[in-house]
Amino acid sequence: MVTSSPQDGGGLQPALSLSPPFLSGAHLTPYMTEAGSGAHSPLLQHMVLMEQGPPQSPLLTGLSIPSAAASMSKLQRQHRPLGRTQSAPLPQGSGAPSNHAPSHAQVLALQQLVVQQQHQQFLEKHKQQFQHQQLHLNKMMGKPCEAGVVRQHQSHPEETEEELREQQDTEGGALPAGVSVKQEPPDPQELLEEGPWDMERQSDHELLFRQQALLLEQQRIHQLRNYQASMEAAGLSITFPGHRPLSRAQSSPASAPSFPLSVATPDPPAKTHFTTGLVYDSLMQKHQCMCGNTNSHPEHAGRIQSIWSRLQETGLRAQCECIRGRKATLEELQTVHSEAHVLLYGTNPLRQKIDCSVTPMFVRLPCGGVGVDSDTIWNEVHSSSAARLAVGSVVELVLKVATGELKNGFAVVRPPGHHAEESTPMGFCYFNSVAIAARLLQQRLSVNRILIVDWDVHHGNGTQQAFYDDPNVLYLSIHRYDDGNFFPGSGAPDEVGSGAGVGFNVNVAFTGGLDPPMGDAEYLAAFRTVVMPIASEFSPDVVLISSGFDAVEGHPPPLGGYMLTSKCFGHLTRQLMTLAGGRVVLALEGGHDLTAICDASEACVAALLGQELDPLPKAVLEQRPNPNAVRSLGKVIEMHSKYWRAVQRSATRLGLSLLEAKRGDSEEAETVHAMASLSVANSNTMEHRQQEEPMEEGEPL
């Protein structure tokens, strides 16, 4: 009988997403977003240029717009300072000028001075108009902005502006499952309530802003054409790339000139830290049951806090590159999960107006808290943020490793993810972090072959479901199965995939209970006979590990019951690092004994850093796997020998210890080498004899 008690060795909690990976139009000008009018974009962007102009221009330094100071400073924090503005002189050559004709540098300096003077005259002409318009703009935007800030701090102060916008999008009315979140236009009824005079005033302001924006664009294009014509008259050819309106440009006007010269130097590439990466965020600790009693919930905040403290105390954290996590977007979550699932568990649904048919999915727990089942708790304020933070942190780390910015990495996150299915949370899991990261590797980086190794003691049913028919993702799970009587009940050896994915789903399903429990010898045998042969033949580009540590000794039978040592996981990590050029990322899944998960995490990070590992005891190396393990591995080899040639020769070595298998491999290698040498020697002897023996002369005709 399948039990869904805390047996789940689920994954670990996600890290909070604090900033989107790419800037879009909505992030360029938060001031404009609050105003609710995209028609003001060109004017406000030009004001950003004025605010950040070079100090040598007396007009720009003298111009002040006090009412926009807060918004301007907010913009400046989101963008890099300008490398060069239109009023700054272009780089000049170092050669000496000629006595007969102006040099190239002199022509550039002269023409740029003309442009600068024209620009200053233009700004002086419209200075008063800008100030007058800004006063009216502040009046229109003051109240909505203040209300939004108050509402955000009262409900969830740790959430970002992105979350606030999502909440505002969905607070307007009922949100049935399956309805996408999107920006809605202003309600015409609300505009009518403002009165005809307010509407007319707002219309006049919008018309004035549109006229000023058009005037700005025309003036700048005119200056550009004059400058280009003067350069051509001087015998110089300078071209400009095609112009896009500023409001639609991908980058902010504060990060580059509006009309970048083709001769401008490119931005330097991002700095590469080719070392082990770590990701963690304390906000994931806020995912706790509302009963306040963490002792009754195995998946609690102390798990990641203890691991992070251990890495810091041992000095391993200081040797790694700590990256900043972020919250996964709703679109990223939908690469694996349904839209209704994402909206329900990714947007703080209990604070929104939900269809009554959805609410029964939440149950009252015996402790007095709320959950989606008897084990998986739900905190209506913090759970959605923590779950999305876990996903986004894993994704960020995986992308950095896949692109070569980091060598490998370990994600200290919670809640776990490998049990979360397309539309079902379970086993402490809401969103499948590793599966989503794998999907994004396929979509964004076109990675061809991804290996997911899941060594949590519980089968990752959600990950198997996501890639069951995908031949480009090899899912390989080692778990306690017991003929389907251990949570979650899936992961049988004959579950090998479907369609094009047949053979790419490998379940090393240990059966036999805890008589005796599996340990280091059994897991080393599984790696030697099944995991590494199949993984090597698959030849992955990236290796992702659903790294649950609930198989380590110290977990009671309902949560694991196996007897692996922590140092064994370090050696298993070292073996997987021989694949994919070492591009390996571990994401915490299950594991609930604090000492066990801290020891195992320390061993794995030490392996990722390339440190010398504590050797396994000789008794373990000489120990043969128990009969239950041999029978279980035999079923796996029987099922997959038709798909993977590398496992066909493993059947005869299942019952051997690690040292016996190594001796057998060494003797076999020596035999093959001797036979090859003998074959070469015989070939050389025959050739030598043919050269020494003269050919018989034929009888004369």
N, C-alpha and C positions, 0 to 999 in steps of 0.2 A: 504493500500500500504506500502510495506516495505521500509523504508528509511535507508540509510547507512551514515547519517550525523554523526557528533561527538557524536551521542547518545551513541555510544558504550561505555560501562563502562569498557572496557577491562582491562587487567591486568597491572601489574606494571613491571618495567624494570628489567632485569636480572643483576646479579652481575658478575663481570669479573673473568674468570678462570685464575688464575695465575700459577697454577701448577697442573700437572696431578695427579689423585688419587693414581696411582700405578706406580712405576718405571719399565721401560722396558729396553731392551737392548739399545734402541735408546737414552735413557736419562742417561745411566750410564756414557758414555764417549763422551761428546760433542766434545772433541778434535778429536776423531776418526771419528765422524760423519762429521766434516768439511773436514777431509782428504779424506773421501770418500772411505776408504779401511777398510773392516772388518778384513782383515788378520793381522792387526797390534794389534788386541785387547789383546792377552796374554802378549805381550811385554810391551805395555803401561800400562796395569794393574799392571804388576810387578813393573814398574817404580813408580806407585802410592804408592805401598807398600814401596819402597825405600824412597820416599819423606816424608812419614808419619811415618817412623820408630821411635823406642824409642830413647830418647836422650842418653841413656847409651852406645850406640854402637858408638865407635869413627869412624868406617868406614862410617856408614850411615850419621852421622852428617857432616863428611868432604866431602861427595860426593855432588856435585852441578851440576845441569843441567840448566844453565841460560836461554837458549833458550826456555825451556818448562815451565818457571816459571808462565807465565800467564795462560796457559792451566791447569797446576797442581793446581793453586789456585782456578781456576774455578771449577775443580772437587771437591776440598776439601769443597767448600761451599755447595755442594749438598749432602754430605754424612756425617755420624757421624764419629768421630775419632775412630781409632782402639782401641778396648779394650785390645788386646794382639796380638803381631806379632810373627812370627816364632822365632825371635831372643830374645824374652823376656822370662825370667824364669817363669816356671809354679808355681802355688801356692804351698807352702810347708806346711807340717804338723807341728803342734805345739808340738808333743811329743818329749821327749828326746831321742837321739840316743842310741843304745845299744853298749856295749863294745865289743861284739863278732861279730856283723854283722851290716852292714850299714842299717840305717833306710829307710823306704819308702821315706821320704822327701829327704834324701841324694842321693838315687838312681835317683830320678827324677831330682834333681839339676845337678848331674853329667852328666846324659845323655843329658839333655837339653844344657849343656855347650858344649858338643861335637857337637851337631847340630848347635849351634850358631857359633862355630869356623869354621865348614864346610861352613856354609852359608856366612860368612865374606870372606873366601878365594875365594869362587865362585864370589862374587860381585867384589872383587878386581881384579880378573882375567878378567872380562868383563867390567870393568869401562870405559876403553878407547873406547871399541867398541860401547858402548851405546852413548857416547858423539859424536862420529863420525857419527853414524846413525841419531842422533837427529838433527844435523846440516843439513843433506840432507832432513830430513822430514820437517823442517821449511821452507826450500826453496820451496818445492813442495806445501805447504799449505798456504803460505803467501798471495798471491794475491786473491784467492777465498774468504778467510776469510775476508779480508778488503773490498772487493766489497759487500759481504753480509751485513756487518754492515752498510755501507753507504746507501745501498738501504733501509734497514729497517728504519733508522732514517728519511730519506727523505719522506717516504710514511706514516707510521703510527707508531710513536715512542712508543705508549702505548702497542703495540702488543708483544707477547712473541715469543720465539724461535720456539715454536710449530706452530704459525701462519706463521712465515717466511718460515718454511719448506713447509707448505701447499701452500703458494703463489708460491714458487719456483717449486713445483710439477706441478702446473697448468699453469704457465706462458709459458711453452714450446710450446704450440700450442693451437688450438681451443679446447674449452671445451663444447661439446654439453651436454644438460641436460640428465641425466641418466648415465653419465660416472663417475665411481668411481675415487676418488683421490688415487693415489698410487705412490710409488717411481719408477722412470724409470731408467734403466741401462744407463751408459754413452753411448753417441752416438759414434759408431765406426768411423764415418766421422771426428768427432772432434779429435779423437785420431790420425787419419792419418794426420790431419793438423799439429799436433805437430812435425811431422818429425820422421823418423825411429830412429834417434839417441836418441830423447827424449823418445820414446817408449821403446827402449832397456834399457835406463838408469832406467826408472821407473820399468821395469820388473826385472832388477838386484836388485833394492832396495826391491821390494816385495819378491823376492826369499831369499834375505839376512834376511829380517825380519821374514819370515816363518821359516828359519833355526834356528834363535835365539829363536823364540817362542818355537819351538820343543825342543831345548836344555834346555830351562828353565823348561819346564814341566818334562822332563826326570830327570834333576838334583833334582828337588823338590820331585818327586816320589821316587827317590833313597834315599834321605835323610829320607823320611818318613818311608821307609821300614827298613832302618838301625835303626832308633829310635824304631820302633815297635819290631824289633828282640831283641834289647838290653833290652827292658822292659820285654819281655817274658823270656829272660835269667835270669833276676833278680827275676822271680817268679810273675811278674805283668801282668795282662791281660788288654790291652788297645786296643779298637777297634775304627775304623774311619768309618764314613758314606761313602757311595759310592761317588766317585769324579766325578764332572761334569766339563767340560772345562769352564774356567773363562769367556770366551766371551759369553757363553750361560747361565750363571747363572743369576737368577732373581735379586740378590742383588749384589751390587758393591763390589769388593775386598777391598775397603776402609772401608767397614762397618763391616766386619767380617773376621777372618782368612780363608785362602783358604781351609784348612783341619781342620775344627773345631773338637775339641775333644768331644767325647760323654759325658765327665764329665763336660763340660763347662756349666756355669749357663745361663739360658735363659734370654732374654731381659725383662726388667720390662714391665708390661702392660701399655697401654696408660692411662694417667691420665683422670679420669672421672670428669666432671663438671656437676653435676646433678642439673641444673638450667635452666632458660629460655635462649635460644640462639637467637642472632640477627645477621643478615648478611646484608651487604650494601657495595657498592663500588661506589666512585664518578665518575669512568669512565663511568658509565651508563648515566651520565648527558650529555655526548657528542653526544648522539643520538638526534639530533635536525635538524629541516628543514634547508636546505641550504639558504633559503630566509633570515634567521636571525631574523625573527619577531616571537617571541614565543607567542605573544598575540593572534594571529590568530589560534593557535594550542592548543586545550585543554590538550592534552597529552604532557606535556613539562617537562623539567628537574627539575623545581622548586617543583614538586610534592614530589619526594623522598628526595630532599634536605630539604624541610620544615619539613617533618616527622622526619627525622634524627635529625634535630636541636631541635625539640620539645622533643624528647625522651632524648636528652642530657640535655636540660634546666630543665626538670622536675626531673632529677636524675634517671629515669628508665633505661637509657642506662648503667649507672654505676652498676646497680644491676643485669645486664644480662651478659652472656658470649658472647662477640663479636667474631664470627668466620670469617675466611678469605674465600671469595668467589673464584670461579675459572670459567674458560670458559668451557662450555660443549663440549665434543668431538663430532666429526661428527657421530660417531657410536651411541652415546647416543641420538642424535637428531633423528636418523633414527629408533629408537624404536617406534616412533609415526608418523613421517613424511616420505615422499617419498625421495628417493635419489636425484632426480632432484630438489626438493624443498630445501633440505639441502644444496646442492651445490650452488644454485642460491642465497639464502639469508644468508648462513652461511660462505661464502668464499670471501666476497667483490667482487662480480661479475663484477661490472662496471670497475674495474681496470684490468680485465682479458679479454682475447679474447673469447667472447661468440658468440655462434651461432646466426645469425641475427634473427632467428625465435623467440628467447627468449626475446630480448630487448623490443618489444612492450608492454610487461607486465608492464613497467614503464610508468607513464603518467606525463605530465607537469601540475602542480597545478596552480590555479589562483594566488597564492602568488609568483609564479616564481620558486618554488622549485620542487622537484621530489617526486613522491609517487607511491604506488601500486594501490591506489584508491584515491578518492577525500578527504579522511580523513587521511589515513595511510601514513605518510611521510617516505622518504628513504634518508639516508645520506650515500653516497657511500664510505665514509672513515670510519665511526664509527658505523653505524647501525648494521652490522653483528656482530661486536665484542660485542656491548651492549646487543644484543638479546641473544647471546650465554652465555654471562656473567650472565644474569638473570636466564637462565635455570640452569647453573652450580651451582649458589649460592643456588637456591631452592633445588637442588639435594643434595648438601653437607649438608644442614641443615636437610633435611628429613632423610637422612641416619644416621646422628648422633643421632637424636631423636629415630629412629626406633631401633637402637642398644643399646639404654640406656645411651649413653654418655651425652646426654642432656635430660632434662625433657620435654620441649616443645620449640616452637620457632616461630619467626616472621621474614619473609623475606621482606625487604624493597627494592623492585626491580622494574625496568621498562626496556623495554616496557612490557605491560601485555601479557597474553598468551592464555586465555581460548576461544578466538574466532578463533585461528589459527587451520585450518583443516589440513588434511593429506598433501594436495598439494596446499593450498590456504591461503595466509595471508589476514587478514581483521580486521577491528575494532581496529586499533592500534597494532595488534598482529602479530607476525611472527612465534614463536615457543611456543608450549603449555607447559609451565614450569611444572605445576601441573600434567598434564597427563604423561609427561616424567618421573617425579619423581615416580609416581605410577607404571609405567612399570618397572623401575629399582628396585623398592621394590620387585616386583614379581620375576624378573630375578636374582637379586643378593642375596636377603635375603629370598626368598621363602615365602613372606608374603601372607597369605591365603585370608584375608578379609580386604579390604581397603575401607573406606568411604570417598567420596569427597563431601563436602558441598559447594555449590556455592551460596553465598548471594549477588553477584553483581546484580544490578538492571536489567542488560541485561543477557539473557540466554547464557550459555557457550556452543554454538553449537559445537565447536571443541572438548571439553571434552566429550560431549554426543556421538559424532561420534566415538571417540577412544575406548569407552568401551560399545557400545550399545549391544553387544552380549556376554559380559563377566559377568558371575555370581559372580565372585570374587571381582568385583569393583562395589559398590553401588554409583551411581551418583544421588545426590539430590539437585535440583536447586530451589531457590525461586527468582522469577523475575517478571517484568512487561511484560505482554503478549499482552493484548488488542486484542484478537482474531487474533493474528499474525500481527498486524499493528504497532508493536513497534520493533525496531532493536534488533536482526537480523531476527525476524520473526519466528524463530523456538521455540521449547519448549512447545508444546501443551500438555495438560494433558493426552491425549491418546497415547503419545509417551512413551511407557513403556518398550522398549527393544525388542530384537528379538532373536530367537533361545533359547539357554540356558540362555541368559540374560534377558528373559521376567520377568518383575517385578522388575528388578534391576536398572531401570531408572525412577526416580520420578521427575515430573515437577510440582511444586507448582506455577501454572501460574495464576497470578492475572489479571483479566479482569474487565473493567469498567472505564478505563481512570483515570482521576484525579477528578472525581466527586462522592465522595470526594477522595483525594489522600490517599494511604495507609500510616500507621504510626506504632507506637510502638504496639498498641493494636492488629493490624492485624498480625504483624510478631510474636508476642508472642502467638497468637492463632494458627498460622501455626506451630510453634515449639511444642506447647502443643498437637495438634491433629494429626499431620502428621510426622514432622521431628523426634522428639525424640522417639515416639513409634516405628517407622520403624527402626530407627538407633539402638535402644536398642535391638530389635528382631534380627537384622542383626549381632550384637555383633562384631564390627570391631576390628582389631588388631592395626590399625593406622588410624588417622583422618587427612585428608588434607582439608584445607579451601581455596577456591578461594575467597579471601577477598577483594571484591570491595566495596567501601564506597560511591558509587554514589546514593544510596537510602537515604542517610542522607539529611536532610533539607538544602537548600542552592543551590541545583543544579536545573538549569532551566529545563522546561519540555522536551526539546530535549535530555538532558543528564540524565534525571531521573524523576524529578518532585514529588517524594515521600517526606514524612515529618517525617522520623524516626529521633530520637535523637541519638547523638553519644554514650551516656551512655548505650543505649539499646544494642548496639553491644558488649559491655563488658559483659552484662548479658547473651547474647546468647553464647558468648565464654565460659562463666562459665558453662553453661549447657552441651556444647559439651565436656568439660574437664572431665565429669563424665564417658565418654566412653573410651575404649581402654587403660585403666590404666593411662589416662591423656596424652597419646602420641598424641599431637595435634600440627600441624604446620599451620600457616597462611602465605599465599603468597599474596602480594598486587596485585590486579587486577585494576579495575577502580576506579573512584573518582577524581574529578577535581576541586572542591572548596577547597582551601588550608586550610581554617579554619576547615571545616567539616572533611577532611581526617586526619588532625592532631589530632583533638579531638577524633575521633573514634580510631585511632591507639593508642593513649595514653590509652584509656579505655581498649582496647583489651590486650595490654602488661601488664597493671596493673592486669587484670584478670589472665593472664598466670603466673604472679609472685605470685598469691595467695593473693593479697592485698584486703582489704575491698573496695567494690565498692560503689559509690554513689547510694543510693536507687532510684528506679523509683518513680515518683510522684504518690500519691494515686489516683489521677484522672485517670491516665493511667491504674492502676491496676483494677479500677472499670469500665473502659470503655469497652463496648461490641464492637466486630469487626463490621465494616459496612456491609450492606447487600451484596455489591459486593464481599467482601472478603468471606462472608459466602457461597455464591453461588460457588465461585471459589474453595474453600476448599472442598465443597461438591462433586464437580466433581472429585477431586483428590482421595477422600476417596472412591467414587464409583468405580473408575478405579482400585484401589489397594487393596480394601478389599478382593479380591479373592486371592491375593498373600501374604498379611500380616494380620495375625489375630489381631495384636495389634491395628490396626486402625478401626476395626469393631465397637468397643464401642464408638468411637469418634463422630459418626454421630449425636448422641443425644445431644452433648455438644458444638456444633459448635457456637451457638449464645451466649454463656455465656462469661462473663468477666473472667479475670484471678482469681480474688478473689472468684467469684461465682463457678468457676470450682474447686478451691481448697476446698471450703466448701463442694461442692458435693462429692469430693473425700474423704474428711475427714468423712462425714456422711456415705458414702458407706463403708469405712473401719471400722467405728464403728459398722455398722450393720452386716458386715461379722464377725467381732470379737465377737459380741454378739451372733450371731447364732452359731458360732463355740463353744463358751462357753456353750450355752444352750445344744448343742448336747452332749458335754462332760459330762455335769451335768446329763442329762437324762441317759446316758450310765452308769455313776457311780451309780445312784439311782437304776436302774434295777439290776445291779450286786450286790448291797447291799441287795436288797430285796431277791434275789435268795439265798444269803448266810444265811439270817435270817429265811426264811421259810423252815421248814424241809420237806424233800421229803416224800410223802405218802408211807407207808409200804404196800407192796403187801400182799394179802391173802395167808395164808400158804397152801401149797399143801396138 
